[in-house]
Each structure stands twice: as structure tokens, then as C-alpha cells.
């Protein structure tokens, strides 16, 4: 069970924030900070669940604070694994 503090359906890539901008919780003051903030990680989490959950369409209908149950996709995970191990390029079925 996953409970989102912010509903995934509210994610927008229009005016997408720059990664590494001090926002959300950080363990240091913003003037002494570098790295990824909660906002950055949230986008990554939504994308990850969208890839590895067969029912990702349901995730984009869930309301803030309501549970989402991911129907795990082994195929989706293997596809993600291929992208990551392939150096970020999308692997085709004909690739070795």
C-alpha cells in the first residue's frame, strides 16, 4: 500500500522545476545546500511507480491521502532495468 502526500494526478511537467533547487525538506539551510530535494524525489517516485505498476492508470486517479495498491509488473521492472543498465538509452526487443 502506498499513500501519497500529494496526489500523482497533480504532477505537471509544464514549467517543470529545475532539479537541485532547494525546495521541500532539506537537512541544511538552502544557502548551504546542494543535491536533490523532496520535490525532485517525488517526480522520480511517480515515474518509477508508473513503470512498475500494471495499474498505474489508477495511481493517477487516486486522491491525496488515499491508498494505492500497486499491481507489480515484472515486465515493467525488467524494462526499467534494461534502460538503466543500457546507459539511459531505450532498449528494443532486438537489442542484445
VMD Tcl script that draws the C-alpha trace (Angstrom):
set ca {
  {0.00 0.00 0.00}
  {1.25 3.47 -0.94}
  {-0.28 6.66 0.42}
  {0.77 9.79 -1.45}
  {1.01 13.07 0.46}
  {0.43 14.74 -2.91}
  {-1.82 13.11 -5.50}
  {0.18 11.91 -8.54}
  {-2.51 13.36 -10.80}
  {-1.32 16.83 -9.75}
  {2.16 16.26 -11.22}
  {2.76 18.61 -14.11}
  {5.75 18.75 -16.41}
  {4.64 22.15 -17.68}
  {7.04 24.61 -16.11}
  {8.87 21.63 -14.61}
  {11.11 22.78 -11.76}
  {14.85 22.55 -12.15}
  {16.41 19.59 -10.36}
  {18.65 20.53 -7.48}
  {16.66 23.63 -6.50}
  {16.37 23.88 -2.73}
  {12.73 23.03 -2.02}
  {10.87 20.70 0.27}
  {12.66 19.26 3.30}
  {16.47 19.51 3.37}
  {18.89 18.74 6.17}
  {20.73 22.08 5.72}
  {19.82 25.69 5.15}
  {19.21 26.46 1.47}
  {22.24 28.76 1.26}
  {24.48 25.80 2.25}
  {22.80 23.07 0.26}
  {23.33 21.10 -2.94}
  {21.74 17.90 -4.16}
  {18.22 16.63 -4.61}
  {15.25 17.79 -2.55}
  {11.95 16.06 -1.76}
  {10.30 17.65 -4.79}
  {12.91 16.06 -7.08}
  {12.47 12.65 -5.50}
  {8.67 12.83 -5.74}
  {8.81 13.10 -9.54}
  {11.18 10.14 -9.61}
  {8.86 8.07 -7.38}
  {5.81 8.79 -9.54}
  {7.73 7.83 -12.70}
  {9.06 4.66 -11.06}
  {5.63 3.51 -9.89}
  {4.16 4.37 -13.31}
  {6.70 1.99 -14.84}
  {6.48 -0.94 -12.43}
  {2.75 -0.96 -11.61}
  {0.39 -2.64 -14.07}
  {-2.38 -0.41 -12.75}
  {-0.51 2.90 -12.99}
  {-3.60 4.48 -14.54}
  {-5.33 4.02 -11.16}
  {-2.43 5.80 -9.45}
  {-3.24 8.92 -11.47}
  {-6.84 8.84 -10.22}
  {-6.13 8.38 -6.51}
  {-6.82 11.33 -4.23}
  {-4.25 12.75 -1.83}
  {-4.04 10.63 1.32}
  {-5.94 7.66 -0.14}
  {-4.23 4.29 -0.51}
  {-2.90 2.99 -3.81}
  {-2.12 -0.69 -4.21}
  {0.46 -1.35 -6.91}
  {-0.09 -4.45 -9.06}
  {3.60 -5.17 -9.60}
  {4.77 -5.69 -13.18}
  {7.85 -7.87 -13.53}
  {7.91 -6.92 -17.22}
  {7.88 -3.22 -16.32}
  {10.75 -3.75 -13.87}
  {12.78 -5.65 -16.47}
  {12.18 -2.86 -18.99}
  {13.35 -0.30 -16.42}
  {16.36 -2.46 -15.62}
  {17.26 -2.55 -19.32}
  {17.04 1.23 -19.60}
  {19.22 1.75 -16.54}
  {21.84 -0.84 -17.48}
  {21.75 0.32 -21.10}
  {23.17 3.69 -20.12}
  {19.85 5.51 -20.34}
  {19.02 4.51 -23.90}
  {15.78 2.72 -24.51}
  {16.38 -0.90 -25.43}
  {14.41 -2.50 -28.24}
  {13.38 -6.14 -28.32}
  {16.10 -6.70 -30.97}
  {18.90 -5.35 -28.73}
  {21.20 -7.86 -27.03}
}
mol new
graphics top color blue
foreach p $ca { graphics top sphere $p radius 0.5 }
foreach p [lrange $ca 0 end-1] q [lrange $ca 1 end] { graphics top cylinder $p $q radius 0.2 }
display resetview
